[in-house]
C-alpha cells in the first residue's frame, strides 16, 4: 500500500481515540460519575446519549469551550436519565479527560516519526488546558497543538483545519493527517481533499460510505512501515 503525493513535511494527528485512549477513559470517568448516583444505569446507552448532546453542542454558534460543552452535554444526558446533575460531575469528567493515557504503542511511534524528520502536530476538539495533561504524556515529540479553543470551531468544520494549516504555515500537500474518527476527521478529508490515514482500532466506527481514506492501519505503530513502503523512512 502506497500513499499519493510527495513526502509530507508535517504529520497531523487527531488526539482522542488516535493517540489517547478516549473510549476507555470516558467509560472509566462515566463509571465513577454514575456509580455515585446509585441505581442500575446502562453505561453504553448513557454514553451514546452524552455523545449525541456533545456533538450537537459543538455544532452550535456562538462557540462554546470544550469545558462548557462537556458540562452541558453531561447535564442534559443526566436529565434524560432522570439523574441529579452537580457541577462536581462535570469537573470530574474534564479532569479525567486530561489524565487519559496514550495507547501503548503511541509514544515510541511518535519518537520514530520524529527521528525520521517529520514535524508532528495535533488537531483536536478540546481546550488548551484540558489537552495539556495528555500532551505531557507523549514524550515531548509533538511540535504544535491546535485546539478547537484556538480555532473557535470544532471538527469536522473546515475552519479548524484551515486554522491549523495557517498556524503551521503549510498547505494540504505538505501534510498527511492520521486519525481514528470517521465522522469528524474523515468528513473533513473528504470535503477538503487532504491525505488521510485512518487508524481503525476495532471500535466499530466505520468509514463514510462515499469516501475511502488513503490508507487504513489497525494501530499507530503500523504507520512507519507504511511510510517505509513509500520511501519516506
N, C-alpha and C positions, 0 to 999 in steps of 0.2 A: 504494500500500500504506500503510495507516494502522495505528497501534497503539491498543489499547484503553486506557481509563482517562485519568486526568489526567497532566499533565506531571510527571515524577518529580523529586524533589529530588536523589537520588543515582543515578549510574550505577556499577554494579559490574561488574568485569571478571575473567574468567579470565586468567591471565598467560601461561602457556606454550602456544604454538600460537595464541593470540589476539593478544597484544601482542608476545611474544618468539618468535623463530624456533627453536622446540623441535626439530622433526624434523630440520632442517638442522644444528642444533648437536649433537644427540645422535648423528647419523650421523658428524660430524667427530670427536667425542670417542671414539666406539667404534672408528673407523678408527685413531686414534692408539693406543688400548689394544691392539687386536687385531693391528695391524701389528707391534707389538713382540713378539708371541708367535710370529710366523712361521706358515707354513702358509697354505693357501688356505681361508679361513673365509667362509662365506656371511653377510655382514653383515646383510641384511634378516631372515634366519632367526634370527640371533643376537639382534637387537633385539626380534623378536617373542617370543622366549623370555624375554629380560630383562623386557619389559613384563608378561608373564604373572606372573612372580615378583614384580615390583614391586607390581602391583595386588593380588595375593594377600596380600602382607605388609601393605599398607595397611589391609586389612580385619581384620587380627588385633588382638586385645587381649592385654595392655596396649599402649597406644600406643607406637610407636617413632618417633624423629625421622626426618626425611627422609634425613638423612645416613646413619643406620643402615639405613634401607630400601634406599637405593641400593647401599650396600656389600654387604648380604646378597643382594640380587637379582643383582648383578653376580657375586658369588662363586658363587651357585647356577647361574647361566647358564653361567659358565665351566666349572664342574664337569660340567655336562651335555654340553658340547662337548669335554670332555677337556683343558681348558686349566688351567695353573697360575695360581692367583689370588695376588695380592700386595696388601697394603693400599695400596701406592702407586697401584694401578689405581683403587681407589675414590676416593682423593684427587684423581686426575686427572679423574675423572668429575664429582665435585661442584664442583671449581674451574672446570671447563668450563661447567657449568650457569650459574654466576654471571656468566660472561663472555658468554653468548649475547646477541646484539644484538636490538633490536626490528626488526619488519618496516619497510620503507622509509617507509610512509605513516603509521606509528603516532604519532610524536611530534607532527607537525603536526596530526593529527586530534585528539589529546588536547588540544592547545592551543586548537583551535577550540571543542571542547566545554566546556572550562574557561572560555573567554571568553564563552560563551553563558550562563554562570551555573550550570552543573551542578557538583556535587561528585563527585569521582572516587575510587573505591576499588577495590582488588584483593582478590580472594578466591582463595587459591592453596594447592595441595597441596605445601607446602615448608616449610623452616625460615627464620626471620628472617635469619640470617646468609647463607644461600645467595641469597635473592632480593634482598638489598641491592644487589648488583652490577648486577642487571637494572634495578631501580627507578632507580638512579643514571643510567641511560641514557635515562630517559623525560621529560627536560626539566623536571623539578620540578613537573609538573602533577598528580601523584597525591596526594590528600589523606590517605588512610589505606591501610594494607596489613594485611590479616588473613590469617594463615597457619594451616596445619594444626598447627604447633607451638603457637600461641596457643590454638586451639580444642581441641587434643588429639583431633582427628578429621580424617579425610580425606574429601573429596568422593568419592562422592555422598551421604555421610551428611548427614542433616538437621542434625546437631549443628554443623557448621562454618558453615552458612548462618545458623542461628539465633544462633550466637555473633556472627557478623558484624553482623547486624541489631541485636542488643542493644548491641554496641560502638558502632555508628553512631547508635543512638537512633532507629531508624526501623522502620516496618512494611513489609510486602510492597508495599503500594500506593504507597509513596514511592520505589520504585526500578524500574529496568529493568536486567536482567543481560545482559551481552554476552559470548559465549563461543564457542569452537571445538570443544569436547569434547562430543559427543552422549552418551556413556556415563558421563560424570561430571556435568557441569552440567545437561544437558537431562533426565537422570533425576531430578535434584533439582527442576527446574522442573515436571516432570510430577507429582511427588509433593506438592510444597508449593504449587504454583499461582502462582508469581511470573512476571511478564512476562519473556520471554527473546528475545533476538536471536541467531540462530546465524550465525557467521562461517564460511561454507563455503569454505575456501581450496583446494578441489580435491585434498585429500589422499586421498580415497577413503573417509573416515569418513562414515557415513550416520546420519541421524537415526533415532530409535526408530520402529518400525512403528506404535505406538499413540499417538504424540504428535507434534504439529506446533508448532514454535516460532512466536511471534507474527510474526516476520519472518526472512528469510534474506538475507544480503548476502555478496558474494564477498571484500570487503576492508573494513577498518575505516573507510576514508575514504568509504564509502557511507552510513554512519550519519548524518552531519549532514544529508544530503539527505532521508533517511527522516524525521528529526525535523522538518525544514522542512515536509514534507508534512503533518505533524501540527500545525503551527503552534507548535512548541516552540522553533524557532530562527528 
